[in-house]
Amino acid sequence: MDRLIRTVIADDEQIARRVLREELELLPEVTIVAEAEDGRQVLQQIVELRPDLVFLDLQMPGMGGFEVVRSLSGPRLPVIVIVTAFHQHAIEAFEAGAIDYLLKPVSEARLRRSIERAKNLMGKPLEIAQDLAKIASAAESLYPARRKLVGRAGREYYLLDADEVLALQAEGELVWIVTPKRRFMASQTLRALESSLQSFSFQRVHRNAIVNINHVRKIAALTSHRWMLTLTNEQQFVVSKRQAHNIRRLLER
């Protein structure tokens, strides 16, 4: 790869940004296109400048690094490298999830490894989206967070909040993520998605369908063992006999 890696540095400490910039300027494959001192500023820069790589501090005023990652959306996602002062629980979460991070002060060797990893991810939108979803998932063990799902539309990959998903629907070997406005192709099996969403308001209603209970508008009995769910987008799902008891429990809440 011979093109420059367009990079943004986000940190509320000016000295920290300057030190990281000086280290990055020694690497010929990197060009720094912007610096940000808070989360909202870096989100705007990501939209406007479309960088390849963002070095993101965890603790910034107003919106920290995890909130930035959870707010990312759209088809053009950057590689994210978390930069943080020592935080034992965070490091444990990152290492368990194979997430790239840098400890302050950043060492030259560790920084170069992060750049190499970013180079390997560039041009691979699915891998980038999955990496960002892992960061959001790691945050759940540290702070209240929203689970992110990776959805595909054409050749583009999106990060989707679990609470905006109405349903997950399998059609043969394909799994669709249903949102109010469109459908996305999932990057995981229905079983894997069900496992990752256990702590959220999702309920399997059929071997081929899982619905977000928060988006159920109407429940109607077809027979004593058959139910029809209508979601907020008017899409309907028939509940299988095997899952009928779960729907009855829902009605009893």
Secondary structure, DSSP 8 states (H G I E B T S, - for coil): --S-EEEEEE-S-HHHHHHHHHHHTT-TTEEEEEEESSHHHHHHHHHHH--SEEEEES--SSS-HHHHHHH--SS---EEEEEES--HHHHHHHHHTT--EEESS--HHHHHHHHHHHHHHTT-HHHHHHHHHHHHHHHTTTS----EEEEEETTEEEEEEGGG--EEEEETTEEEEE-SS-EEEESS-HHHHHHHTTTTTEEEEETTEEEEGGGEEEEEEEETTEEEEEETTS-EEEE-GGGHHHHHHHHH-
